[in-house]
Amino acid sequence: NSYRLWSEAGEWLGEVAGKMLHEAGGRSDLPVVGDWVVARPRPGGDRAVVHRILARRTKFSRQGAGKRTSEQILAANVDCAFIVTSLNRDFNLRRIERYLTLTWDSGALPIILLNKADLCPQPARFITEVESVAPAVPIHAISALTGEGLGEILKYLAKGQTGVLLGSSGVGKSTLINSLSGGPRLRVAPIRESDGRGRHTTTSRQLVLLPGAGMIIDTPGLRELQLWQSEEGLDLSFRDIRSLAAGCRYGDCRHQSEPGCAVLEALDEGILPAERLESYRKLQK
């Protein structure tokens, strides 16, 4: 029920005006991290009332957790999304595909960060694997701990630019922000030795100003990522399958058992990996 607002007059603790709250049709009509808002400061204090949200240029939306069909906006007005995975047992191409679809759908530029390169003897092999599912998407092997590759990230975050970090728990998102900001801004925790998985240390989305650069949004690890209106995102994330589908005999081919299906032919010939087609079908469903 409260927000932290940044303005040229300083930082305010904000709350939504009663009229705006009453007229909101759902959670998407209320402010989210990254929003620009019209706010009026209260006299003699550090508090302000939010009256309106300015039009969002981009937004990251997912189906809200649970059975109810509702849009949950994770962040707004983002220029680039850093999809972070670690070069350990967390590495998962199918998860990267889901985050790519979410990012393309948002209108932001996707960038893939393979973190913990200091613990991986052959990061180039993983880069090649990611290139197979993310053609033309920038990919960087980095280490938030040692600082390797952080200069490449800052190139995307000039003044006035906003980025967001997406990824599961334990991939090093908070450590990365601490390294970029030059100090311990966010709490971090070590991964579990038993399975290499991380613990939740970020519990809310927050915007961090980077010294001499732009802004970056940290997000909690997403345990559940159901896509929201992702047709365009699917087309961009699975361009290889869409390109193959153009050669199918029937325009409404579902790539299941239809004769003359170019997608199934590519599957039989080993051109298209079965795991990628299954991932496409799952996300499409």
C-alpha positions as CSV (number, residue, x, y, z in Angstrom):
1,N,0.0,0.0,0.0
2,S,3.0,2.3,-0.1
3,Y,5.6,3.3,-2.6
4,R,9.0,5.1,-2.6
5,L,9.0,7.9,-5.1
6,W,12.0,9.7,-6.6
7,S,11.8,13.3,-7.8
8,E,14.1,16.2,-8.3
9,A,12.9,17.4,-4.9
10,G,14.1,14.2,-3.2
11,E,12.6,11.0,-2.1
12,W,9.0,10.7,-0.9
13,L,7.0,7.9,0.7
14,G,3.9,7.7,-1.5
15,E,0.4,6.4,-1.3
16,V,-2.3,6.1,-4.0
17,A,-5.1,8.7,-3.9
18,G,-8.5,7.3,-2.8
19,K,-10.2,8.2,-6.2
20,M,-7.5,6.5,-8.2
21,L,-7.8,3.4,-5.9
22,H,-11.6,3.4,-6.3
23,E,-11.4,3.6,-10.1
24,A,-8.7,1.0,-10.6
25,G,-10.1,-2.0,-12.5
26,G,-7.2,-4.3,-11.3
27,R,-3.6,-4.4,-10.1
28,S,-2.4,-3.2,-13.5
29,D,-4.1,0.1,-13.0
30,L,-1.9,0.8,-9.9
31,P,1.7,1.9,-9.9
32,V,4.5,-0.6,-10.4
33,V,8.3,-0.2,-10.2
34,G,9.5,1.9,-13.1
35,D,6.3,3.9,-13.5
36,W,6.3,7.7,-14.0
37,V,3.5,9.2,-11.9
38,V,1.8,12.5,-11.2
39,A,2.1,13.0,-7.4
40,R,1.3,15.9,-5.0
41,P,3.5,16.2,-1.9
42,R,1.8,16.6,1.5
43,P,2.7,19.8,3.3
44,G,5.5,19.7,5.8
45,G,6.7,16.2,5.3
46,D,8.3,13.5,3.1
47,R,5.0,12.0,2.0
48,A,3.1,12.4,-1.3
49,V,-0.1,11.2,-2.9
50,V,-0.1,9.6,-6.3
51,H,-2.9,10.8,-8.5
52,R,-2.1,9.4,-12.0
53,I,0.2,7.0,-13.9
54,L,1.7,8.3,-17.1
55,A,1.5,6.1,-20.2
56,R,3.8,3.1,-20.0
57,R,6.3,2.7,-22.9
58,T,7.0,-0.9,-22.1
59,K,5.8,-3.3,-19.5
60,F,6.7,-6.8,-18.3
61,S,3.5,-8.7,-17.6
62,R,2.8,-12.3,-16.5
63,Q,-0.3,-14.2,-15.6
64,G,-0.8,-13.6,-11.9
65,A,0.1,-16.5,-9.6
66,G,-2.9,-18.8,-8.8
67,K,-6.0,-19.8,-10.7
68,R,-7.5,-16.4,-11.2
69,T,-6.9,-14.9,-14.7
70,S,-5.3,-11.5,-14.1
71,E,-2.4,-9.5,-15.4
72,Q,0.5,-8.8,-13.0
73,I,2.9,-6.1,-14.2
74,L,6.4,-6.8,-12.9
75,A,8.1,-3.6,-14.2
76,A,7.4,-0.7,-16.5
77,N,9.3,1.7,-18.8
78,V,12.2,-0.7,-19.2
79,D,14.6,-0.3,-22.1
80,C,16.5,-3.6,-21.8
81,A,16.1,-6.8,-19.9
82,F,19.1,-8.8,-18.6
83,I,18.1,-12.5,-18.5
84,V,20.5,-13.8,-15.9
85,T,21.4,-17.5,-15.5
86,S,24.4,-19.0,-13.8
87,L,27.0,-21.3,-15.3
88,N,26.3,-24.1,-12.8
89,R,23.4,-26.5,-12.3
90,D,20.9,-23.7,-12.7
91,F,21.7,-23.4,-16.4
92,N,18.5,-24.2,-18.3
93,L,17.8,-23.4,-22.0
94,R,14.0,-23.9,-21.6
95,R,13.9,-21.3,-18.8
96,I,15.9,-18.9,-21.0
97,E,13.2,-19.4,-23.8
98,R,10.5,-18.5,-21.4
99,Y,12.2,-15.3,-20.3
100,L,13.0,-14.4,-23.9
101,T,9.3,-14.7,-24.8
102,L,8.4,-12.5,-21.8
103,T,11.0,-9.9,-22.8
104,W,10.1,-9.8,-26.5
105,D,6.4,-9.4,-25.5
106,S,7.3,-6.4,-23.2
107,G,8.9,-4.3,-26.0
108,A,12.3,-4.2,-24.3
109,L,15.6,-5.4,-25.7
110,P,16.7,-8.8,-24.3
111,I,20.3,-9.4,-23.2
112,I,21.5,-12.7,-21.8
113,L,24.0,-12.7,-19.0
114,L,25.8,-16.0,-18.1
115,N,26.9,-15.3,-14.6
116,K,29.6,-17.0,-12.4
117,A,32.0,-17.4,-15.3
118,D,34.8,-17.5,-12.7
119,L,33.5,-21.0,-11.7
120,C,33.2,-22.3,-15.2
121,P,36.3,-23.6,-17.2
122,Q,34.5,-23.5,-20.6
123,P,31.9,-20.6,-20.8
124,A,32.2,-20.6,-24.6
125,R,30.4,-23.9,-24.8
126,F,27.5,-22.5,-22.9
127,I,27.4,-19.4,-25.1
128,T,27.1,-21.7,-28.1
129,E,24.2,-23.5,-26.5
130,V,22.4,-20.3,-25.8
131,E,23.0,-19.0,-29.3
132,S,21.0,-22.0,-30.6
133,V,17.8,-20.7,-28.9
134,A,18.5,-16.9,-28.9
135,P,19.9,-16.0,-32.4
136,A,20.9,-12.3,-32.7
137,V,20.5,-11.7,-29.0
138,P,23.6,-10.3,-27.2
139,I,25.1,-12.9,-24.8
140,H,27.8,-12.1,-22.2
141,A,29.7,-14.3,-19.9
142,I,30.3,-12.4,-16.7
143,S,31.2,-12.7,-13.0
144,A,29.4,-10.4,-10.6
145,L,31.9,-11.5,-7.9
146,T,35.2,-10.7,-9.8
147,G,33.8,-7.9,-12.0
148,E,34.5,-9.7,-15.3
149,G,32.3,-8.4,-18.1
150,L,30.5,-5.7,-16.0
151,G,31.7,-3.0,-18.4
152,E,29.7,-4.6,-21.1
153,I,26.5,-4.3,-19.0
154,L,27.0,-0.6,-18.3
155,K,27.1,0.1,-22.1
156,Y,23.4,-0.7,-22.1
157,L,22.7,1.6,-19.1
158,A,23.5,5.1,-20.1
159,K,21.9,8.0,-18.2
160,G,18.2,7.9,-18.7
161,Q,18.2,4.2,-19.6
162,T,16.5,1.6,-17.4
163,G,17.3,-2.1,-17.2
164,V,15.7,-5.0,-15.3
165,L,17.3,-8.2,-14.1
166,L,15.2,-11.4,-14.7
167,G,16.2,-14.9,-13.4
168,S,15.6,-17.5,-10.8
169,S,16.9,-17.3,-7.2
170,G,20.6,-17.7,-6.7
171,V,21.8,-16.7,-10.1
172,G,23.5,-13.6,-8.6
173,K,21.1,-10.7,-9.5
174,S,21.5,-8.9,-6.2
175,T,25.3,-9.4,-6.2
176,L,25.4,-8.0,-9.7
177,I,23.6,-4.9,-8.7
178,N,25.9,-4.4,-5.7
179,S,28.9,-4.7,-8.0
180,L,27.5,-2.2,-10.6
181,S,26.5,0.3,-7.9
182,G,29.9,0.1,-6.1
183,G,28.6,-1.0,-2.7
184,P,26.4,-3.4,-0.7
185,R,23.0,-2.0,-1.7
186,L,21.1,-5.3,-1.6
187,R,21.2,-8.3,0.7
188,V,22.8,-11.5,-0.7
189,A,23.1,-15.1,0.4
190,P,25.3,-18.0,-0.7
191,I,23.8,-20.9,-2.8
192,R,23.1,-24.2,-1.2
193,E,26.0,-26.6,-1.5
194,S,23.6,-29.6,-1.8
195,D,22.0,-28.7,-5.1
196,G,23.7,-25.4,-6.2
197,R,20.3,-23.6,-5.9
198,G,19.9,-20.2,-4.5
199,R,17.8,-18.7,-1.7
200,H,15.3,-15.9,-2.0
201,T,17.0,-12.7,-0.8
202,T,15.1,-10.1,-2.9
203,T,11.5,-10.0,-1.7
204,S,10.2,-7.0,-3.7
205,R,11.0,-5.2,-6.9
206,Q,13.0,-2.1,-6.5
207,L,14.7,0.5,-8.7
208,V,18.4,1.3,-8.1
209,L,20.2,4.4,-9.4
210,L,23.6,3.5,-10.7
211,P,26.4,6.1,-10.2
212,G,27.1,7.9,-13.4
213,A,24.8,5.7,-15.4
214,G,21.2,4.7,-15.7
215,M,18.9,2.7,-13.5
216,I,18.4,-1.0,-12.9
217,I,15.5,-2.9,-11.4
218,D,16.0,-6.0,-9.2
219,T,13.3,-8.6,-9.2
220,P,12.7,-11.6,-6.9
221,G,13.3,-15.0,-8.4
222,L,10.1,-16.0,-10.2
223,R,9.0,-19.4,-8.9
224,E,6.0,-19.3,-11.3
225,L,6.2,-17.7,-14.8
226,Q,2.9,-18.0,-16.7
227,L,3.0,-15.8,-19.8
228,W,0.4,-13.1,-20.6
229,Q,-0.7,-12.4,-24.2
230,S,2.6,-13.7,-25.6
231,E,1.8,-14.4,-29.3
232,E,4.3,-11.8,-30.6
233,G,6.9,-12.9,-28.1
234,L,6.5,-16.5,-29.2
235,D,7.0,-15.5,-32.8
236,L,10.2,-13.7,-32.0
237,S,11.6,-16.3,-29.6
238,F,10.9,-19.2,-31.9
239,R,11.7,-17.6,-35.3
240,D,13.3,-20.9,-36.5
241,I,10.1,-22.8,-36.0
242,R,8.0,-20.0,-37.5
243,S,10.3,-20.0,-40.5
244,L,9.9,-23.8,-40.9
245,A,6.1,-23.5,-40.5
246,A,6.0,-21.3,-43.6
247,G,6.9,-24.4,-45.6
248,C,4.0,-26.6,-44.3
249,R,1.5,-27.8,-46.8
250,Y,-1.5,-26.4,-44.8
251,G,-1.7,-22.9,-43.5
252,D,-3.4,-24.1,-40.2
253,C,-0.9,-26.9,-39.6
254,R,-0.5,-27.7,-35.9
255,H,2.7,-29.6,-36.4
256,Q,1.3,-32.7,-34.7
257,S,0.7,-35.4,-37.4
258,E,-0.4,-33.5,-40.5
259,P,1.0,-34.6,-43.9
260,G,3.5,-32.2,-45.5
261,C,4.5,-30.6,-42.2
262,A,7.9,-28.9,-42.6
263,V,8.4,-28.7,-38.9
264,L,8.0,-32.4,-38.3
265,E,10.3,-33.1,-41.3
266,A,13.0,-30.9,-39.7
267,L,12.5,-32.8,-36.5
268,D,12.9,-36.2,-38.3
269,E,16.0,-35.0,-40.1
270,G,17.6,-33.8,-36.8
271,I,17.6,-30.1,-37.9
272,L,15.1,-29.1,-35.1
273,P,15.8,-30.5,-31.6
274,A,12.8,-32.3,-30.0
275,E,13.2,-30.4,-26.8
276,R,12.9,-27.0,-28.5
277,L,9.7,-28.1,-30.3
278,E,8.2,-29.4,-27.1
279,S,9.1,-26.1,-25.4
280,Y,7.3,-24.2,-28.2
281,R,4.2,-26.3,-27.9
282,K,4.2,-25.9,-24.1
283,L,4.5,-22.1,-24.2
284,Q,1.9,-21.9,-27.1
285,K,-0.5,-23.9,-25.0
